[in-house]
Amino acid sequence: MISRRLRVWSPPARFLPAWHQATCSQAARLRVTHVASVVVAAGLLGALTACTVNPATGERSFTGLMSADEERRIGAEEHPKLVEAFGGKYDDPALQSYVTSIGRLLHSTSEMRQQPFRFVVLDSPIVNAFALPGGYVHISRGLMALANDEAELAGVVAHEIGHVTARHTAQRYSHGMVAGLGAALLGAVTGVREVANLGQLAASAYIQGYSRDQEFEADQLGVRYLGRARYDPLAMSTFLGSMGAEHRLALKIAGQEGVNPGASLFSSHPRTADRVARAARDARASHAGAKARDRALYLRKIDGMVWGDSPAQGFVRGREFDHPVLRLRFTAPPGFRLQNSAEALVGEHPNGAVMLFDGDTVERTRGSTVAYLRDQWAPGLRLDGIERLTVGGLEAATAAGRISTADGPADVRLVAIRWAPDQVFRFLFVTPPATTARLDEDMRRAAYSFRRLSVAEAAALKPLRIRVVEVRAGDTVDRMARRMALDEFRLEWFQVLNGLAPGAVLKPGQLVKIVAR
C-alpha cells in the first residue's frame, strides 16, 4: 500500500464527487508528481516539414518536433518519477546486475549502441515493462516471476529497446498524439491492469496505447536484437502466451472470467494472438542457429525473489492487511476482495461497494481530527453525524454523506485516524444506498480493527517469495501446486508461473517455480 512517505490516493472517476473535484489542485501536491508539459520550441513551422531516416527501421518518419537531445532530457527528468510511482527499485544488487548484463548485451546489437542505456528492476508485482525516451528500460519483478528462461526476459528487454531505437515517442509527439505529456512510456508490454481498474497512479497517464504497427515494429526489432545476441527469438512469442494466461487468471480471480477478454492488458499495448503468431513467424525466419534459452541459469537468478506484495507496500492476507514498515493492521469487511498498490489499498464488494484505505498529511497539525475530516478531506461535502472516536488508542473521527456519481447516488462513510500530529490514515467506504444499512456494522468493525503492530509482530511478517525446486519421481502438477503458499487458485498460479498448459506432465529433474513463505 502506502510507502513511508504518505501520498494521497484518488478514487476511481465514477466515485469522484463534486467536493473532491473541487480540491484536486490541493491534493495534487501530495500525489505522485504529475508529468510536466512539454513546451514546443520556437521554429515550429519549420519543424512541421522535418522528417528523419531512422537507422533502426530504415524508414523516413516525422519526428521533427522532438529531437534526440530532447528525448534524452525528458527521459532523464521522468525516470526517477516513474521509478517512485511503480514501487521504487527492487533491492537486490545481484539481480539488478544480471538484468543490466542482459540489457547491455542486447543494447550492443542495436543501432543506438553509442547512446547510454539504463536497465532498472522495479519493486512492483504488476507484470509490466516500459521504456522512457533516451534509453531508460524498466522491468518489474512481477514480470520476471512470469518469465521462465533468460531468453524470454531478453525478449521483453529487446522489445523495449526496439521502441527506443524506432523513436516511437518522437513520432507520436510530432503527430500530436502525446498532448500534455512531458514523456510517454514506450511500449509497456502488458499495460497496467491495476492502474486501469483502480486509477491509483497519476503515472497511468504515461501508459498510452501505441499503434499495432508500432508494437509490431518493436517486436521485429526485438527479434533482430535477440538473434544478434544469439538468443532464441521464439522466446518472445512464448512469453506473450504466458502474459495472456496470466491475464485470463486475473479475470478469473476478479470474478470476470470470459467477460470482455479483449479489454485487457493487451488493449493499451495490443500484443494480441495475431501479433504472437506474427512474431513467431519472424523468429523462425531469422532463427539462424540462435537457440540460447538458459532456463536453469535464469531460474537460479530469480530463486528467492519477492512475489506479490513487498514489505514496503504491506501484505494482503485474505481480508487482513498488515504493513510491517508502517506497523499497522486491520481486517476488511466480509465479502471485500482487496487489491494493493504503492498508493492505496482498495476493496471491492460484489454488490458494488468499494473500500479505500490510504494516508494523508495534515496541513494544520494543531487542529482536531474532526476539523481535518471536515475542512481538509471533505470540504464542501454535506456531512451527517460527525463523531469523535478512539480507534486502537488513537484519536479518530467519522462522518457520513451522500454523493452523486456516474452510476447515480452513493453513500459515503469517512473515517480518519490520527497516526501522528501531521499524519492520518483514512477509510473511505462508498456504498450503493440499498446496501448501506446492511454493510454499516461491518464497515464500523473494519475501522475499529485498525491498530498498531508491536515491533515483534512487524518483524514476524515476511513476504512471499519465488522458490525454485526440482521435480522428483512421482511429483505431479497437482502435488506441486499444493506446495504453493496461497489461499486460493494454487493450481492455476502454478500453471501460469511455469508456463504449463492444462494437462501438462512434469518430468523428474525438471525445475519449477512455486510461491513459498
C-alpha positions as CSV (number, residue, x, y, z in Angstrom):
1,M,0.0,0.0,0.0
2,I,1.5,3.3,1.2
3,S,5.2,3.9,1.3
4,R,7.0,5.6,4.2
5,R,6.2,9.0,2.6
6,L,2.4,9.2,2.6
7,R,0.8,10.1,-0.6
8,V,-2.8,10.9,-1.4
9,W,-4.8,8.4,-3.5
10,S,-7.7,9.3,-5.8
11,P,-10.7,7.0,-6.0
12,P,-12.0,5.8,-9.4
13,A,-13.6,8.5,-11.6
14,R,-17.0,7.0,-11.1
15,F,-16.7,7.8,-7.4
16,L,-15.4,11.3,-7.6
17,P,-17.9,13.6,-6.0
18,A,-18.0,17.4,-6.7
19,W,-16.4,18.2,-3.3
20,H,-13.4,16.0,-4.2
21,Q,-13.0,17.5,-7.7
22,A,-13.0,21.0,-6.2
23,T,-10.0,20.2,-4.1
24,C,-7.9,18.2,-6.6
25,S,-5.4,21.1,-7.0
26,Q,-4.8,20.9,-3.3
27,A,-4.4,17.2,-3.2
28,A,-2.1,17.1,-6.3
29,R,0.7,18.5,-4.1
30,L,0.7,15.2,-2.2
31,R,0.2,12.8,-5.1
32,V,2.7,11.2,-7.4
33,T,4.4,14.1,-9.3
34,H,2.5,14.9,-12.4
35,V,4.2,14.9,-15.8
36,A,5.3,18.3,-16.8
37,S,4.0,19.6,-20.1
38,V,6.5,19.8,-23.0
39,V,6.8,23.3,-24.5
40,V,7.2,23.3,-28.2
41,A,10.2,25.4,-29.1
42,A,10.4,28.3,-31.5
43,G,10.7,27.4,-35.1
44,L,7.6,25.2,-35.1
45,L,6.6,25.9,-38.7
46,G,10.0,24.8,-39.9
47,A,9.8,21.6,-37.9
48,L,6.5,20.7,-39.3
49,T,8.2,19.6,-42.5
50,A,11.1,17.8,-40.8
51,C,11.4,14.1,-41.4
52,T,14.3,11.8,-40.5
53,V,15.6,8.4,-41.6
54,N,15.6,6.0,-38.7
55,P,18.7,3.9,-38.6
56,A,16.9,1.0,-37.0
57,T,13.9,0.8,-39.4
58,G,15.5,2.4,-42.5
59,E,12.3,4.4,-42.9
60,R,11.6,8.1,-43.0
61,S,9.4,9.2,-40.2
62,F,8.1,12.6,-38.9
63,T,9.9,13.3,-35.6
64,G,10.7,17.0,-36.3
65,L,9.0,18.3,-33.1
66,M,11.2,16.2,-30.7
67,S,14.9,16.0,-31.2
68,A,17.1,13.2,-29.9
69,D,18.5,15.5,-27.3
70,E,15.0,16.4,-26.2
71,E,14.2,12.7,-25.8
72,R,17.2,12.2,-23.6
73,R,16.3,15.2,-21.5
74,I,12.8,14.0,-21.0
75,G,13.9,10.5,-20.1
76,A,16.3,11.8,-17.5
77,E,13.7,14.0,-15.9
78,E,10.9,11.5,-15.8
79,H,12.9,8.3,-15.0
80,P,13.0,9.0,-11.2
81,K,9.3,9.9,-11.1
82,L,8.3,6.7,-12.8
83,V,10.6,4.6,-10.6
84,E,8.9,6.0,-7.5
85,A,5.4,5.6,-8.9
86,F,6.0,1.9,-9.6
87,G,7.3,0.9,-6.2
88,G,10.9,2.1,-6.4
89,K,13.9,0.0,-7.3
90,Y,13.9,-3.7,-6.2
91,D,16.6,-4.0,-3.6
92,D,18.7,-6.9,-5.0
93,P,22.0,-5.8,-6.4
94,A,22.8,-9.3,-7.8
95,L,19.5,-9.5,-9.7
96,Q,19.9,-5.9,-10.9
97,S,23.4,-6.7,-12.2
98,Y,22.0,-9.7,-14.0
99,V,19.3,-7.7,-15.8
100,T,21.8,-5.0,-16.6
101,S,24.1,-7.5,-18.2
102,I,21.3,-8.8,-20.4
103,G,20.3,-5.3,-21.4
104,R,23.8,-4.3,-22.3
105,L,24.3,-7.3,-24.5
106,L,21.1,-6.6,-26.4
107,H,21.8,-2.9,-26.5
108,S,25.2,-3.6,-28.0
109,T,23.4,-5.2,-31.0
110,S,21.1,-2.2,-31.6
111,E,21.5,0.8,-33.8
112,M,21.9,3.1,-30.7
113,R,24.8,1.2,-29.2
114,Q,26.7,4.5,-28.8
115,Q,24.0,6.0,-26.6
116,P,24.0,5.0,-22.9
117,F,21.0,2.9,-21.8
118,R,19.9,2.1,-18.2
119,F,18.1,-1.0,-17.1
120,V,16.2,-1.0,-13.9
121,V,14.3,-3.7,-11.9
122,L,11.2,-2.2,-10.3
123,D,9.8,-3.4,-6.9
124,S,6.3,-3.9,-8.4
125,P,4.2,-7.2,-8.5
126,I,2.5,-5.9,-11.6
127,V,3.6,-7.8,-14.8
128,N,4.9,-4.8,-16.6
129,A,7.8,-3.4,-18.6
130,F,8.3,0.0,-20.3
131,A,11.0,2.3,-21.5
132,L,11.4,6.1,-21.5
133,P,12.9,8.0,-24.4
134,G,16.7,8.3,-24.0
135,G,17.1,4.7,-23.2
136,Y,15.6,4.1,-19.7
137,V,14.3,0.5,-19.7
138,H,12.2,-0.7,-16.7
139,I,11.3,-4.3,-15.8
140,S,9.1,-5.2,-12.9
141,R,9.9,-8.2,-10.6
142,G,6.3,-9.3,-11.4
143,L,7.3,-9.8,-15.0
144,M,10.5,-11.5,-14.1
145,A,8.5,-14.0,-12.0
146,L,6.4,-14.8,-15.0
147,A,9.3,-15.4,-17.4
148,N,10.7,-19.0,-17.5
149,D,14.1,-18.5,-19.1
150,E,16.6,-15.8,-19.8
151,A,15.6,-15.6,-23.5
152,E,12.0,-14.7,-22.5
153,L,13.2,-11.9,-20.3
154,A,15.6,-10.9,-23.1
155,G,12.7,-10.8,-25.5
156,V,10.9,-8.2,-23.3
157,V,14.0,-6.1,-23.0
158,A,14.7,-6.3,-26.7
159,H,11.1,-5.2,-27.4
160,E,11.6,-2.1,-25.2
161,I,14.9,-1.3,-26.8
162,G,13.1,-1.5,-30.1
163,H,10.6,1.2,-29.1
164,V,13.5,3.5,-28.2
165,T,15.5,2.8,-31.4
166,A,12.4,3.3,-33.5
167,R,11.8,6.6,-31.8
168,H,8.2,5.9,-31.3
169,T,7.8,8.6,-28.7
170,A,9.1,11.3,-31.1
171,Q,6.8,10.0,-33.8
172,R,3.7,10.2,-31.5
173,Y,4.6,13.6,-30.1
174,S,5.3,15.0,-33.5
175,H,1.9,13.8,-34.8
176,G,0.2,15.4,-31.8
177,M,-0.5,12.0,-30.1
178,V,1.2,12.8,-26.8
179,A,-0.6,16.1,-25.9
180,G,0.2,17.3,-22.4
181,L,2.8,14.7,-21.6
182,G,6.4,15.5,-20.9
183,A,7.2,11.9,-21.7
184,A,5.3,8.8,-22.7
185,L,6.2,5.3,-21.6
186,L,7.5,3.4,-24.6
187,G,5.7,0.1,-25.2
188,A,4.6,-1.3,-21.9
189,V,4.4,-5.0,-22.7
190,T,1.4,-5.6,-20.6
191,G,-0.3,-2.3,-19.8
192,V,-1.1,-1.8,-16.2
193,R,-4.3,-3.6,-15.3
194,E,-4.3,-2.4,-11.6
195,V,-3.8,1.2,-12.7
196,A,-6.6,0.9,-15.2
197,N,-9.0,-0.7,-12.8
198,L,-8.2,1.3,-9.7
199,G,-7.0,4.6,-11.1
200,Q,-4.5,4.8,-8.3
201,L,-1.5,6.3,-10.1
202,A,-1.0,9.6,-11.8
203,A,1.6,7.7,-13.6
204,S,-1.1,5.8,-15.5
205,A,-1.2,8.9,-17.8
206,Y,2.1,7.7,-19.1
207,I,0.7,4.5,-20.4
208,Q,-0.7,5.3,-23.8
209,G,-1.5,2.8,-26.4
210,Y,0.8,2.5,-29.4
211,S,-0.5,1.6,-32.8
212,R,-0.4,-2.1,-33.8
213,D,2.2,-1.2,-36.4
214,Q,4.4,0.4,-33.8
215,E,4.1,-2.5,-31.5
216,F,4.8,-5.0,-34.3
217,E,7.8,-2.9,-35.4
218,A,9.2,-3.1,-31.8
219,D,8.7,-6.8,-32.0
220,Q,10.5,-7.0,-35.3
221,L,13.4,-5.0,-33.9
222,G,13.4,-7.1,-30.8
223,V,13.6,-10.3,-32.8
224,R,16.5,-8.8,-34.6
225,Y,18.4,-8.0,-31.4
226,L,17.6,-11.4,-29.9
227,G,19.1,-13.1,-33.0
228,R,22.2,-11.0,-33.0
229,A,22.7,-11.7,-29.3
230,R,22.3,-15.5,-30.0
231,Y,19.1,-15.9,-28.1
232,D,16.2,-17.9,-29.4
233,P,13.8,-15.4,-30.9
234,L,10.9,-17.7,-30.4
235,A,11.1,-16.8,-26.7
236,M,9.3,-13.6,-27.5
237,S,6.2,-15.4,-28.6
238,T,6.2,-17.9,-25.8
239,F,6.3,-15.2,-23.2
240,L,3.4,-13.4,-24.9
241,G,1.5,-16.6,-24.4
242,S,2.3,-16.6,-20.7
243,M,1.2,-13.0,-20.5
244,G,-2.2,-14.0,-21.9
245,A,-2.5,-16.9,-19.5
246,E,-1.7,-14.5,-16.5
247,H,-4.4,-12.1,-17.7
248,R,-7.0,-14.8,-18.0
249,L,-6.2,-15.9,-14.5
250,A,-6.5,-12.3,-13.2
251,L,-10.0,-12.1,-14.8
252,K,-11.0,-15.4,-13.1
253,I,-9.8,-14.2,-9.7
254,A,-11.7,-11.0,-10.1
255,G,-14.9,-13.0,-11.0
256,Q,-14.8,-11.8,-14.6
257,E,-13.8,-15.0,-16.3
258,G,-14.7,-14.8,-20.0
259,V,-16.0,-11.2,-19.7
260,N,-14.8,-8.9,-22.5
261,P,-11.4,-10.6,-22.9
262,G,-10.4,-8.0,-25.5
263,A,-10.5,-5.2,-22.9
264,S,-7.3,-6.4,-21.2
265,L,-3.7,-5.7,-20.7
266,F,-3.4,-6.1,-24.5
267,S,-5.8,-3.3,-25.3
268,S,-3.5,-0.5,-24.2
269,H,-0.5,-2.2,-25.8
270,P,-2.0,-4.5,-28.4
271,R,0.0,-7.7,-28.0
272,T,-2.7,-10.0,-29.2
273,A,-2.8,-13.5,-30.6
274,D,-2.2,-12.4,-34.1
275,R,0.9,-10.5,-33.0
276,V,2.1,-13.6,-31.2
277,A,1.8,-15.6,-34.4
278,R,3.5,-12.9,-36.5
279,A,6.4,-12.6,-34.0
280,A,6.8,-16.4,-34.1
281,R,6.9,-16.5,-37.9
282,D,9.5,-13.7,-38.0
283,A,11.5,-15.6,-35.3
284,R,11.6,-18.8,-37.4
285,A,12.7,-16.9,-40.4
286,S,15.6,-15.3,-38.6
287,H,16.5,-18.3,-36.3
288,A,19.9,-18.9,-38.0
289,G,21.2,-21.1,-35.2
290,A,20.4,-18.7,-32.3
291,K,19.0,-21.1,-29.8
292,A,20.0,-20.0,-26.3
293,R,17.2,-20.1,-23.7
294,D,19.2,-20.6,-20.4
295,R,16.3,-21.8,-18.3
296,A,18.3,-23.3,-15.4
297,L,20.5,-20.2,-15.1
298,Y,17.5,-17.9,-15.1
299,L,15.6,-19.8,-12.5
300,R,18.6,-19.8,-10.2
301,K,18.9,-16.0,-10.6
302,I,15.2,-15.4,-9.5
303,D,15.2,-18.0,-6.8
304,G,14.2,-16.2,-3.6
305,M,12.8,-13.1,-5.4
306,V,9.8,-11.4,-3.6
307,W,6.5,-12.3,-5.2
308,G,3.3,-10.3,-4.7
309,D,3.3,-7.5,-2.2
310,S,6.5,-6.2,-0.8
311,P,7.1,-5.2,2.8
312,A,7.2,-1.5,1.7
313,Q,3.6,-1.8,0.4
314,G,2.2,-4.1,3.1
315,F,0.7,-7.6,2.8
316,V,-2.9,-8.7,1.9
317,R,-3.7,-12.0,3.5
318,G,-7.3,-12.7,2.7
319,R,-9.3,-9.9,4.4
320,E,-6.4,-8.9,6.7
321,F,-4.0,-6.1,5.8
322,D,-0.6,-6.0,7.6
323,H,2.0,-3.3,7.0
324,P,5.4,-4.3,8.6
325,V,7.1,-1.0,7.8
326,L,4.3,1.3,9.0
327,R,3.5,-1.2,11.7
328,L,-0.3,-1.3,11.3
329,R,-3.0,-3.9,10.8
330,F,-6.8,-4.1,10.2
331,T,-9.3,-6.5,8.8
332,A,-11.6,-5.5,5.9
333,P,-15.3,-6.2,6.0
334,P,-16.6,-9.7,4.8
335,G,-17.1,-10.0,1.1
336,F,-14.5,-7.4,0.1
337,R,-11.7,-8.6,-2.2
338,L,-8.6,-6.5,-1.6
339,Q,-6.1,-5.2,-4.1
340,N,-2.9,-3.5,-3.0
341,S,-0.7,-0.9,-4.6
342,A,2.0,1.6,-3.6
343,E,-0.7,4.3,-3.3
344,A,-3.6,2.7,-1.6
345,L,-5.5,-0.4,-0.6
346,V,-8.8,-0.9,-2.4
347,G,-11.5,-3.4,-1.6
348,E,-14.4,-4.2,-3.9
349,H,-17.6,-6.0,-3.0
350,P,-19.8,-7.9,-5.4
351,N,-22.7,-5.6,-4.7
352,G,-20.8,-2.6,-5.9
353,A,-19.5,-1.2,-2.6
354,V,-15.9,0.0,-2.5
355,M,-13.5,0.5,0.3
356,L,-10.4,2.7,0.0
357,F,-7.6,2.9,2.6
358,D,-4.8,5.4,2.3
359,G,-2.8,8.1,4.2
360,D,-2.7,11.9,4.1
361,T,-0.7,14.7,5.5
362,V,-2.5,17.0,7.9
363,E,-1.8,20.6,6.9
364,R,-2.8,22.2,10.2
365,T,-1.2,19.9,12.8
366,R,-2.8,21.7,15.8
367,G,-6.3,21.1,14.6
368,S,-8.5,18.2,15.7
369,T,-9.1,15.2,13.5
370,V,-12.7,16.3,13.2
371,A,-11.5,19.5,11.7
372,Y,-9.2,17.7,9.3
373,L,-12.1,15.5,8.1
374,R,-14.5,18.4,7.7
375,D,-12.2,21.1,6.4
376,Q,-9.3,19.3,4.6
377,W,-10.5,15.9,3.5
378,A,-14.1,16.7,2.6
379,P,-14.7,20.5,2.3
380,G,-18.0,21.2,0.5
381,L,-19.5,17.8,1.3
382,R,-22.6,17.9,3.5
383,L,-21.6,15.6,6.4
384,D,-24.0,14.0,8.8
385,G,-23.3,12.6,12.2
386,I,-19.8,13.9,12.6
387,E,-18.4,11.9,15.6
388,R,-15.2,11.8,17.6
389,L,-13.8,8.3,18.1
390,T,-10.9,6.4,19.7
391,V,-9.6,3.7,17.4
392,G,-6.8,1.5,18.6
393,G,-5.9,4.1,21.3
394,L,-5.7,6.8,18.6
395,E,-7.8,9.9,18.1
396,A,-10.2,9.5,15.2
397,A,-13.3,11.0,13.6
398,T,-16.1,9.7,11.3
399,A,-18.9,11.2,9.3
400,A,-21.3,10.1,6.6
401,G,-22.6,11.8,3.4
402,R,-24.1,11.3,0.0
403,I,-22.5,12.0,-3.3
404,S,-23.6,11.9,-6.9
405,T,-21.6,9.5,-9.2
406,A,-21.9,8.5,-12.8
407,D,-23.9,5.5,-11.6
408,G,-26.2,7.5,-9.5
409,P,-26.3,8.5,-5.8
410,A,-24.0,6.7,-3.4
411,D,-23.5,6.8,0.3
412,V,-20.0,7.5,1.8
413,R,-18.6,6.8,5.2
414,L,-15.4,8.6,6.1
415,V,-13.1,7.6,8.9
416,A,-9.9,9.5,9.7
417,I,-7.4,8.1,12.3
418,R,-4.7,10.4,13.7
419,W,-1.5,8.4,13.4
420,A,0.9,11.3,14.2
421,P,0.4,15.1,14.6
422,D,0.9,15.6,10.9
423,Q,-0.4,12.2,9.6
424,V,-3.7,10.4,9.3
425,F,-4.8,7.1,7.9
426,R,-8.2,7.1,6.2
427,F,-11.0,4.7,5.4
428,L,-13.5,5.7,2.7
429,F,-16.5,3.4,2.2
430,V,-18.7,4.0,-0.9
431,T,-21.9,2.0,-0.9
432,P,-25.0,1.9,-3.1
433,P,-27.8,3.3,-1.0
434,A,-29.7,0.0,-1.0
435,T,-26.8,-1.8,0.7
436,T,-25.6,0.9,3.2
437,A,-27.7,-0.2,6.2
438,R,-26.7,-3.9,5.7
439,L,-23.0,-3.1,5.5
440,D,-22.8,-0.4,8.1
441,E,-21.9,-2.6,11.1
442,D,-19.3,-4.5,9.0
443,M,-17.7,-1.2,8.0
444,R,-17.6,0.0,11.6
445,R,-16.0,-3.2,12.7
446,A,-13.3,-2.9,10.0
447,A,-12.4,0.7,11.1
448,Y,-12.3,-0.4,14.7
449,S,-10.0,-3.3,13.9
450,F,-7.2,-0.8,12.9
451,R,-4.3,-0.9,15.4
452,R,-0.6,-0.5,15.7
453,L,1.7,-3.6,15.4
454,S,4.3,-4.2,18.0
455,V,7.9,-4.4,16.9
456,A,7.9,-8.2,17.3
457,E,4.6,-8.5,15.3
458,A,6.0,-6.4,12.5
459,A,9.3,-8.3,12.4
460,A,7.4,-11.6,12.1
461,L,5.7,-10.5,8.8
462,K,7.5,-11.9,5.8
463,P,6.8,-11.6,2.1
464,L,6.0,-14.5,-0.3
465,R,8.9,-15.5,-2.5
466,I,9.6,-17.4,-5.6
467,R,11.3,-20.7,-4.8
468,V,12.8,-23.0,-7.5
469,V,12.5,-26.7,-6.7
470,E,13.4,-29.8,-8.6
471,V,10.6,-32.3,-9.6
472,R,11.0,-35.7,-8.1
473,A,9.7,-39.1,-9.3
474,G,6.0,-39.3,-8.6
475,D,5.5,-35.5,-8.5
476,T,2.5,-34.2,-10.4
477,V,1.2,-30.8,-11.3
478,D,-1.5,-31.1,-8.6
479,R,1.0,-32.3,-6.0
480,M,3.4,-29.4,-6.7
481,A,0.6,-26.9,-6.7
482,R,-0.4,-27.9,-3.2
483,R,3.0,-26.6,-2.1
484,M,2.1,-23.1,-3.1
485,A,1.7,-20.8,-0.1
486,L,-1.5,-19.3,-1.4
487,D,-5.0,-19.4,0.0
488,E,-6.7,-20.0,-3.4
489,F,-6.0,-20.6,-7.1
490,R,-2.9,-22.6,-6.2
491,L,-3.2,-24.9,-9.3
492,E,-3.9,-22.0,-11.7
493,W,-1.0,-19.9,-10.3
494,F,1.4,-22.9,-10.5
495,Q,0.5,-23.5,-14.2
496,V,0.8,-19.8,-15.1
497,L,4.1,-19.2,-13.3
498,N,5.6,-22.2,-15.0
499,G,4.1,-21.7,-18.5
500,L,2.3,-25.0,-18.3
501,A,-0.8,-25.9,-20.4
502,P,-3.7,-27.8,-18.8
503,G,-2.8,-31.5,-18.7
504,A,1.0,-30.9,-18.8
505,V,3.1,-33.7,-17.2
506,L,6.2,-32.9,-15.1
507,K,9.4,-34.8,-15.6
508,P,11.8,-35.8,-12.8
509,G,14.7,-33.4,-12.6
510,Q,12.7,-30.6,-14.1
511,L,13.0,-27.2,-12.3
512,V,9.7,-25.4,-11.4
513,K,8.7,-22.3,-9.6
514,I,6.5,-22.3,-6.5
515,V,5.4,-19.5,-4.2
516,A,6.6,-20.0,-0.6
517,R,7.0,-18.1,2.6
